[in-house]
Amino acid sequence: MMIQLKMLENMPFVLVVIFIFGLVIGSFLNVVIYRYPKMLEHAWRLEAQNELGIPSKKTERFDFILPPSHCIECQTPLRFYDKIPLLSWLYLKGQCRFCRKKIGLRYPAVELFTGIAFTLPVIFWGFSLWALAMMGCSVLLIILSLIDVDHLWLPNSLNYALLWLGLLVALLGYSP
């Protein structure tokens, strides 16, 4: 009983922390949405070249970590303070610090939407496995939706992850 009372007293603070965590995850989702299709296309190209016996050129590493985040227009690497979710975009007025090229509204929108998608399940269902599952589903649905908008295809690996997460949660009976 005492733990529940303490939790209720700190609920606004906890919700703010969860929202900020959602913003950070949303920032990473922007990276996944941009890079994952490119990584898959690169892997498909290498596989096709191997099947056809075409020698492949050695390419630079391209994954979620490397190369570091940079302006798509001027290729200048971003500093750590240019990557603070939502705040950097607002501070820079939606422009690159270096070349002043517009940064799309999509980046802060994904961060904000993910922050909200992490906070709402906790508001509705408290700290439960169901709320955690809803956060995971939200992450996958955000990624899938925007990859579909950009490329008109859905990666099976993400579809299967969503499918198995839903089946597991249903099987274990965590659904309200």
C-alpha positions as CSV (number, residue, x, y, z in Angstrom):
1,M,0.0,0.0,0.0
2,M,2.8,2.4,0.9
3,I,4.6,1.8,-2.4
4,Q,1.4,2.6,-4.4
5,L,0.9,5.8,-2.5
6,K,4.5,6.8,-3.2
7,M,4.0,6.0,-6.8
8,L,0.9,8.2,-7.0
9,E,2.8,11.1,-5.4
10,N,5.6,10.9,-8.0
11,M,3.3,10.1,-11.0
12,P,3.8,13.5,-12.8
13,F,7.6,13.2,-12.5
14,V,7.5,9.6,-13.7
15,L,5.3,10.5,-16.7
16,V,7.8,13.3,-17.6
17,V,10.7,10.8,-17.4
18,I,8.8,8.3,-19.5
19,F,7.9,11.0,-22.0
20,I,11.6,12.1,-22.3
21,F,12.6,8.4,-22.7
22,G,10.1,8.2,-25.5
23,L,11.6,11.3,-27.2
24,V,15.0,9.7,-27.1
25,I,13.7,6.4,-28.5
26,G,11.9,8.5,-31.2
27,S,15.2,10.0,-32.1
28,F,16.6,6.6,-32.6
29,L,13.5,5.6,-34.6
30,N,14.3,8.3,-37.1
31,V,17.7,6.7,-37.6
32,V,16.0,3.2,-38.1
33,I,13.4,4.6,-40.5
34,Y,16.1,6.2,-42.7
35,R,18.8,3.5,-42.5
36,Y,17.1,0.1,-42.2
37,P,15.7,0.1,-45.8
38,K,19.1,1.2,-47.1
39,M,20.8,-1.6,-45.1
40,L,18.4,-4.1,-46.6
41,E,18.8,-2.8,-50.1
42,H,22.6,-3.0,-49.7
43,A,22.4,-6.6,-48.4
44,W,20.1,-7.6,-51.3
45,R,22.5,-6.0,-53.8
46,L,25.4,-8.0,-52.3
47,E,23.4,-11.2,-52.4
48,A,22.4,-10.6,-56.0
49,Q,26.1,-9.9,-57.0
50,N,27.2,-13.1,-55.2
51,E,24.5,-15.1,-57.0
52,L,25.5,-13.7,-60.4
53,G,29.2,-14.0,-59.8
54,I,29.8,-10.3,-60.0
55,P,32.7,-9.1,-57.7
56,S,31.4,-6.6,-55.2
57,K,33.3,-3.5,-54.3
58,K,34.3,-3.0,-50.7
59,T,32.0,-0.4,-49.2
60,E,32.1,1.7,-46.1
61,R,30.2,0.4,-43.1
62,F,26.6,1.5,-43.0
63,D,24.4,0.5,-40.1
64,F,22.6,2.2,-37.2
65,I,25.9,3.4,-35.7
66,L,28.2,4.3,-38.6
67,P,28.5,6.7,-40.3
68,P,27.6,9.1,-37.5
69,S,24.6,11.4,-38.0
70,H,25.2,14.2,-40.4
71,C,23.3,16.7,-42.5
72,I,21.9,15.0,-45.6
73,E,22.6,18.2,-47.6
74,C,26.1,19.3,-46.6
75,Q,27.3,16.0,-45.1
76,T,28.6,17.8,-42.0
77,P,28.6,15.5,-38.9
78,L,26.2,16.7,-36.3
79,R,27.4,17.6,-32.8
80,F,25.9,15.9,-29.8
81,Y,23.9,19.0,-28.9
82,D,22.4,19.1,-32.4
83,K,20.8,15.7,-31.7
84,I,18.8,16.5,-28.5
85,P,15.3,15.2,-29.3
86,L,12.8,17.9,-30.1
87,L,14.8,20.7,-28.4
88,S,17.6,20.9,-31.0
89,W,15.1,21.1,-33.8
90,L,13.2,24.0,-32.0
91,Y,16.5,25.8,-31.1
92,L,17.8,25.6,-34.7
93,K,14.4,26.6,-36.1
94,G,14.2,23.5,-38.2
95,Q,17.4,24.3,-40.1
96,C,20.9,22.7,-40.3
97,R,23.3,24.6,-38.2
98,F,25.9,24.6,-41.0
99,C,24.2,25.0,-44.3
100,R,20.8,26.4,-43.2
101,K,19.0,23.7,-45.2
102,K,15.5,23.0,-43.8
103,I,15.2,19.9,-41.6
104,G,11.8,18.2,-42.2
105,L,9.0,18.4,-39.6
106,R,8.9,14.6,-39.7
107,Y,11.9,14.3,-37.4
108,P,10.5,16.1,-34.4
109,A,7.0,14.7,-35.2
110,V,8.3,11.1,-34.8
111,E,10.1,12.0,-31.6
112,L,7.0,13.7,-30.2
113,F,4.7,11.0,-31.3
114,T,6.9,8.3,-29.7
115,G,7.1,10.3,-26.5
116,I,3.3,10.4,-26.4
117,A,3.0,6.7,-27.4
118,F,5.2,5.8,-24.4
119,T,3.4,8.0,-21.9
120,L,-0.3,7.1,-22.8
121,P,0.0,3.4,-21.9
122,V,1.3,4.2,-18.5
123,I,-1.5,6.7,-17.9
124,F,-4.1,4.2,-19.0
125,W,-2.7,0.9,-17.6
126,G,-0.1,1.9,-15.1
127,F,3.2,0.1,-14.9
128,S,2.3,-3.2,-16.4
129,L,3.6,-5.6,-19.0
130,W,0.6,-4.7,-21.1
131,A,1.8,-1.0,-21.1
132,L,5.3,-2.2,-22.0
133,A,3.9,-4.3,-24.8
134,M,1.9,-1.3,-26.1
135,M,5.1,0.7,-26.2
136,G,6.9,-2.0,-28.2
137,C,4.0,-2.3,-30.6
138,S,4.0,1.5,-31.0
139,V,7.6,1.5,-31.9
140,L,7.2,-1.2,-34.5
141,L,4.1,0.4,-36.0
142,I,5.8,3.9,-36.2
143,I,8.8,2.3,-38.0
144,L,6.6,0.2,-40.3
145,S,4.3,3.1,-41.2
146,L,7.0,5.5,-42.2
147,I,9.0,2.9,-44.1
148,D,5.9,2.1,-46.0
149,V,5.2,5.8,-46.7
150,D,8.8,6.2,-48.0
151,H,9.4,2.9,-49.9
152,L,5.9,1.3,-50.3
153,W,7.1,-2.0,-48.7
154,L,7.2,-3.4,-45.3
155,P,10.2,-5.4,-44.0
156,N,9.2,-8.9,-43.0
157,S,11.6,-8.9,-40.0
158,L,9.6,-6.0,-38.5
159,N,6.2,-7.5,-39.4
160,Y,7.2,-10.8,-37.8
161,A,8.4,-9.0,-34.7
162,L,5.1,-7.3,-34.3
163,L,3.2,-10.5,-35.0
164,W,5.1,-12.5,-32.4
165,L,4.9,-9.7,-29.8
166,G,1.2,-9.6,-30.2
167,L,0.8,-13.4,-30.1
168,L,3.1,-13.7,-27.0
169,V,1.2,-11.0,-25.1
170,A,-2.1,-12.6,-26.0
171,L,-0.9,-16.1,-25.1
172,L,0.5,-15.0,-21.7
173,G,-2.8,-13.2,-20.9
174,Y,-1.4,-9.7,-20.3
175,S,-4.1,-8.0,-22.4
176,P,-6.7,-6.1,-20.2
